[in-house]
Amino acid sequence: MKALLEKIYAEASAFGKDAVLQMNKGNKAAGARARKAALELMKDLKEFRKVSVAEAKK
């Protein structure tokens, strides 16, 4: 679970950095990276939910 949390933090940071670049500078490539990071982040958050629920049931 710790590794999953670290991965989520890293992806959230990457998303934030690229989203700001797109918003402030109009960087299209950063926008694409932000969208990709958002998809990965969504997948990992769903995985976190599964793991969290399983841990709570123990």
Helices and strands as residue ranges (DSSP letters): H 2-25, H 28-56
